[in-house]
Amino acid sequence: MKRYEGFRREILNLPNMITIGRVFLIPPVLMLIDKTDPWRCVLASLLFTVASLLDLIDGWLARRSGLVTVFGKFVDPLADKIMVAAVLIYLVMDDRAPAWLVVLLLTREFYINGLRSLASSENIIIAASAGGKAKTAFQLTGISFLLMHYRYRLPGIEEALDFHRVGLVLLGLSVFVSIKSAVDYTFGFREALAQKNAE
């Protein structure tokens, strides 16, 4: 019974269940990606936005409830990367996003993951920076706009907003910010490693 309680606290807690739920939202988003139907585009964008917002909620709940677990630390960033990578690849296949841009974004993610693994082996923690958080904000918002794809008339705006164009601009900004934050992470790791070796 005690073993089950430990398992439930480590894995089957509410923040982790929300994180796992985000993964299950990915297939419906992918199935709704269809630039021939505006309503499917809206639904895909709404589901993706919900999944993105749940990322904030599960982290907040974990910290508030004291349920920050090893499993949660592993699966939360994994869910983020699976969600973003899967949708970006589908957007390239649907000619909504340029392949070179997506390659840059995914390469940066692989690089930072490798850098974090290397830092971890040296007992160095690379915390999320303001640049990394800005990259995520631009990226998730840009993807949401690209999923909308069409021009939509918003309340109080005379001319319809081209969501596809805005999404490309935001995704382009995320590439710029992501490269800059990757450089910052690299120099931060180098400084931390030099300080550790000097001790």
HELIX and SHEET records of a PDB file:
HELIX    1   1 LYS A    2  GLU A   10  1                                   9    
HELIX    2   2 LEU A   14  PHE A   24  1                                  11    
HELIX    3   3 ILE A   26  LEU A   32  1                                   7    
HELIX    4   4 PRO A   38  SER A   65  1                                  28    
HELIX    5   5 VAL A   70  MET A   93  1                                  24    
HELIX    6   6 ALA A   99  SER A  121  1                                  23    
HELIX    7   7 ALA A  130  MET A  148  1                                  19    
HELIX    8   8 PHE A  163  ALA A  198  1                                  36    
SHEET    1   A 2 ARG A 151  TYR A 152  0                                        
SHEET    2   A 2 LEU A 161  ASP A 162 -1                                        
END                                                                             
